[in-house]
Amino acid sequence: MLYKVLLKSSAAKFLDRISQKDYKIISFHIANLVNEPRPLNSKKILSNKNNIYRIRIGRFRIIYVIDDNNKTVNILEVKLRREDTYRGF
């Protein structure tokens, strides 16, 4: 079953600011979430009832929520990995 991928505006703005090479790599991984929202390189980052996951792509992180009932993947953030990357989730 295919999922619909939605991009939060802050994630879209981040993607607008990165290099074309990085953009291609990250957008490839985002596009693959349509078919498989939980790829092998994803990890659940919170153990509560929210399905918040992250994918590591070199120095970048894609942080997203999976809604299996509505078949959607909401990209919350695309960020450079830093100490505060996961703060606030």
N, C-alpha and C positions, 0 to 999 in steps of 0.2 A: 504494500500500500504506500502510495506516495505522500509525502508530507509537504506542506506549504512552508517556505522559509520567509520569515519577516525580519526586516532589519530595522533596529532602533535608529533614530536619527543621529545619535552620538557615534554609533558604529559606522554609519555611512559617511559621516564627516571625517572620521579617522581614515577610512579607506581612500577618501579623496586626497589626503595629504601624504600618502606613502608613495614610494617609487613604483613604477610600472611593473618591475620584476616582482616585488613583494606583493603587489596587488594581484597579479596573475596567480601566484601560489595560494594566497589566502582565498581568493574567489573560487578557485578550484575546490578547495576543502569545503567552503560554504555550499557550493553547488551540489557536492556529494551528499550533503545532509538531507536532500530531497528523498533519496533512496534509502539511506541508512543513517538515522539520527544518532545512533550509538556506535560509531565506527570503533575499530580496535584501539585506536590511539586516543579515544576520548576517556574522560574520567569524571565520575560524579564528584562534585566538590562540596556538596552539603548532604548530610544524611537525613535531613528532615523530610517532610512530605513534598517539598519543592524539588522538581527534577532539574536541578542546575548542573550543567556539565561544562567541561572545558576541553579544548583541543590545543595541544602545543604544536606550534609550527616554528621551529627555530627559536628566535627571540620574541615571537608574537604569541598571543593567546586569544582564542575565540571563546567567549563565555556566552552560553545560551541556555534556554529553558525549553524543555520538550513538553508539549501538551498532547498526550496520546489520544485523548477523547476527541479533540478537534483536529487532530493530525497536523499540528503546526510546530514549527521550530522558530522560536523568537531569539534572534541574535541580540543579546543585551550590550555586549562590548566586544570590540577588537582592540587589543592593547599591546603595548610593549611590555615584556615581563619585567616587573620591578617588585620591590618588597610589598608595596601597597596594592598590587594588581587585584587581589581578591577581597580587599576590604570593602565592606558595604553590601556584600552578598550574603 
